[in-house]
Amino acid sequence: MERHLLRASQGRGLRHVGRDGVLQRAPMYTRYVRKADEFRVHVFDGQVIDVQQKRKRRDVPNDDVNYQIRNARYGWVFCRDGVQAPDSVLDAAIAAVAALGLDFGAVDIGYNRQRSMPYVFEVNTAPGLEGTTLDSYVMAFNRKLPALAGGAYRRRRG
């Protein structure tokens, strides 16, 4: 896979190159990793505060789904119901954020069940925050920063 845009999302700037394809000049290349599952693990201050799993949307026909580029454009969404990430996935997420010297990050991780192996794809340092994920970060910040303005980071409703 060639990545032509380094600051993009939703698959923009990606070019899939098959095994026999010719690579074009690009600032970054990635290799596809076979996986059964893909997770986004939110880590704050060395602890997992939220876990989501990418799942295929039921209303998207299989012919329109891209199993190598798992984003909304290709039929994938983040889900929370019934998500149980293996411990190795959670441990890899914590280690990835720590290795980068970050206080927090949203780690995208694939998991190969046959090998029982997690693969860290990227660490998002500015993940989209809304709903339950935002609430998880607000609670984490409030636990970490209790002396600041008596909990000034409470989420405002309305």
C-alpha positions in Angstrom: 0.0 0.0 0.0 1.3 3.4 -0.9 0.4 6.4 1.3 0.6 9.6 -0.7 -1.0 11.9 1.9 0.5 11.7 5.4 -2.1 13.9 7.0 -5.3 12.4 5.7 -8.1 10.1 6.9 -10.7 7.7 5.5 -8.3 6.2 3.1 -7.6 9.4 1.2 -4.1 9.2 -0.4 -3.9 5.4 -0.2 -3.1 3.4 -3.3 -3.4 -0.3 -3.2 -0.6 -2.1 -5.0 -1.0 -5.9 -5.5 1.9 -8.4 -5.2 2.8 -7.9 -8.9 2.1 -4.2 -8.9 4.7 -1.5 -9.6 5.3 0.9 -6.7 5.1 4.6 -7.3 7.2 7.1 -5.4 5.4 7.9 -2.1 6.4 9.3 1.3 5.3 6.1 3.1 4.5 2.5 2.3 2.6 0.0 4.4 2.2 -3.7 4.2 -1.1 -5.4 4.6 -1.5 -7.7 7.6 -4.1 -10.5 7.7 -6.4 -10.0 10.6 -9.7 -11.2 11.8 -10.4 -8.2 14.0 -9.4 -4.5 14.2 -9.7 -2.4 17.3 -9.3 1.2 18.4 -8.0 1.3 22.0 -8.0 4.6 23.8 -5.1 4.9 26.3 -4.7 7.7 28.8 -1.9 7.9 31.4 -0.9 4.3 30.9 -4.5 2.9 31.2 -7.1 1.7 28.7 -10.1 4.0 29.0 -12.2 2.9 26.0 -12.2 0.1 23.4 -14.0 0.0 20.1 -14.0 -2.7 17.3 -14.3 -2.1 13.6 -17.2 -4.1 12.2 -18.7 -4.4 8.8 -21.9 -2.5 8.4 -24.9 -4.8 7.9 -26.4 -2.6 5.2 -23.3 -2.6 3.0 -23.3 -5.5 0.4 -20.2 -7.7 0.7 -19.1 -6.7 -2.8 -18.8 -3.1 -1.6 -16.7 -3.9 1.4 -12.9 -3.5 1.4 -11.4 -5.8 4.0 -7.9 -4.3 3.6 -8.9 -0.7 4.1 -11.4 -0.7 7.0 -13.0 2.7 7.1 -16.5 4.1 6.8 -16.1 4.7 3.1 -15.6 1.0 2.5 -18.3 -0.3 4.8 -16.8 -0.3 8.3 -17.9 1.4 11.6 -16.7 1.4 15.2 -18.8 -0.6 17.6 -18.8 -1.1 21.4 -21.5 -3.8 21.9 -19.9 -7.1 22.9 -16.4 -5.9 22.3 -13.8 -8.1 24.0 -10.3 -7.3 22.9 -7.6 -9.8 23.8 -5.3 -8.8 26.6 -2.4 -8.7 24.1 -4.2 -6.0 22.1 -4.7 -3.9 25.2 -1.1 -4.4 26.3 0.2 -3.5 22.8 -1.9 -0.3 22.9 -0.5 0.8 26.2 3.1 0.0 25.0 2.6 1.9 21.8 1.5 5.1 23.5 4.3 4.8 26.1 6.9 4.1 23.4 6.0 7.4 21.7 6.2 9.3 25.0 2.5 10.4 24.8 0.1 11.0 27.6 -2.8 9.6 25.6 -3.6 8.2 22.1 -6.1 6.2 20.2 -4.3 3.1 18.9 -5.5 1.2 15.9 -4.6 -2.4 16.2 -5.3 -5.5 14.1 -5.5 -8.9 15.6 -4.6 -12.2 13.9 -6.4 -15.0 15.7 -4.4 -17.8 14.1 -1.1 -16.4 15.4 -2.6 -14.8 18.6 -0.7 -11.7 17.5 -1.6 -8.0 17.7 -0.3 -5.5 15.1 -0.2 -1.8 15.9 -1.2 0.1 12.8 -1.1 3.7 14.1 -1.5 5.9 17.1 -3.9 8.8 16.6 -2.9 11.8 18.7 -6.0 13.8 17.9 -8.8 11.2 17.7 -12.4 12.3 17.1 -14.1 12.7 20.4 -17.8 12.5 20.8 -20.4 10.6 22.9 -19.1 7.8 25.0 -15.5 8.3 23.9 -15.6 12.0 24.9 -17.1 11.0 28.2 -14.2 8.5 28.8 -11.6 11.2 28.1 -13.4 13.7 30.3 -13.4 11.2 33.2 -9.8 10.4 32.7 -8.8 14.0 32.6 -10.8 14.7 35.8 -9.1 11.8 37.6 -5.7 13.1 36.5 -6.2 16.8 37.1 -8.4 17.1 40.2 -6.6 20.3 41.4 -7.4 22.3 38.3 -10.5 24.5 38.9 -12.3 21.8 40.8 -13.1 19.7 37.8 -13.3 22.4 35.1 -13.1 19.6 32.5 -16.7 18.4 33.1 -18.5 17.8 29.8 -21.1 20.4 29.2 -24.5 19.1 28.2 -26.7 20.9 25.8 
